Amino acid sequence: MVSDSAARRLLRVRWVLLALIIPTVITGCASQSVSTSETSPGALPLLVITSPRHPRTFDITGNDKLSQELRWDAETQTLSAFVAYSLVSGGGDEEIDPANYRVLQLPFPGVKLDKDSNLFVLDSQNRKLFIGHLESGIFGGKVVLNDNVRLSAHRHDRELSGKLVVSAN
């Protein structure tokens, strides 16, 4: 037989576990998922924002990633990762010819820019999470992520996927 106090403690533990699981499930439904394999050992992500777009990379034979950067499009109000891959082997001067590389775009539609503060914001579970800011410069705006946020773009099975990984530190 289980005593009343033991039964109440067990019920409380179940509610705590449920309170921890539900936000993770809700976050996953909003095309954001949590993955522990995306961060360094020992550092758990607070949140992983996944781009809904996964462009095909059949024409990219090597794995020569030339660059990856985030850009803010003021017209469409979209934060996107732009990832460039070489279409030629061996590198050299041929790589800088635009005919010899391909740029793929990975949008993050859940991330918005607060125009008053120039901060990038993600509304998650009725909380605002600031992940970076937009710096003004001579050649336009530059996206600067917070120290605890990083862009991850990888090819797998001839598709490119992009994530913004937010860690607790």
Order of alpha helices (4+ residues) and beta strands (2+ residues): alpha-beta-beta-beta-beta-beta-beta-beta-beta-beta-beta-beta
